[in-house]
Amino acid sequence: MLIGPSIAPSAPASAPSKTEAVAAPLPAVALAPASTQPQTLRAAVPVTAGSPRNPLEDARTRVAIQQLQARDREVRQHEQAHMAAAGGLLKSGPSYSYITGPDGKRYAVGGSVEIDTSETSDDPEANLEKGERIQAAALAPAEPSGADLAIAKLGARIEQRARAELARREAAANAYSEQASLGDALRNRGEPPRSVGLVLDRVA
């Protein structure tokens, strides 16, 4: 599955700028759930009891809250896209990691879901379908992360192995059918049929 980062809390000495508040890229779905321990994003200029309000501080706080709200929506939409595309492969999730904003509310800044990426023994058709579904789940968000792309590559490898096995089996079946037809023709002509095993060996 896919793993996404979380945002470290801002230092208390200065207010987070628009860039600093949501600088980390959108997190990906993760195989292992991210930490859900809350962190705190403090206001840039702490206000003590009875001190006058600072208009600049209020503006910075509003911007920080708006950025956290946007980040929270983005993270949740990202994980929901993974879940919707995963279908029956979904094992658990979503699980979110949070920070606490200057308003005291918790905002999601990272997330994870868990999907099944195992291959089915001796069932290339099932593996083909699973590989395609893994890729769809990994690439479902509008902006897949690096971890998402890595999982998509895993799904592609599963799909390729399944297609190769299906092609090998089809070639063997065709060779067997061709050899059987040749054997029938030889028997009709009174000649002994050739060994089917020799043809199968060439396509195995």
C-alpha positions, 0 to 999 in steps of 0.5 A: 500500500501507500505511505504519506508524510505528515506536517511537523508543528510550526515553531512558536517564535514566528507565524506560519506563512501561507507556504509554511502552513501547507508546504508538505505535498499531499499525503498518500494512502499507506500500508501502515497507519500514520500516527494519530498523536495530536500536535499543536500549531501555535499562533505566531504572536501569543496573546496574554490575558488582558493584552490588546488584540493585534490586527496583524496577528489576527490576520495571520491566525485566520490565514493559518486556520484557512490553510489547515482547513484546506489541507484537511479537506485535501487529505480526506478527499485523497484518502476517499479516492483511494478507498472508492477505487480499491473496492474489495481490496480495501483492508482498513482505513482511513487513518489520519494524523493530525495537528491542532490549529491556533483555534484549538481544533484538530486538522488532518495533515496525513492519512493512510488506507490499507489494501490487499496487494498479495497475489493469488496462487495459480490463478493468473486471471484473478491476479490480472484483475487484482493488478489492474485494481491496485493500479486504479486505487493507487492512481485514483487521487488527482495528484498521486504521491510518490508512494502512490506511484510506487504501489501503482508500479507494484500493481503493474508488475502483478498484471504483467506476470499474470498476462505472461502466464495467461499467454504461456497457457494459451500457447500450450493449449494451442500447441496441444490442439495443433498436435492433436489435429496433426495426430488425427491427420496422420492416423487417417493416413495410416502413419503413427502420431507424433508425441504431443510432449515434444510440442508442449516442451517447446512452449513451456 
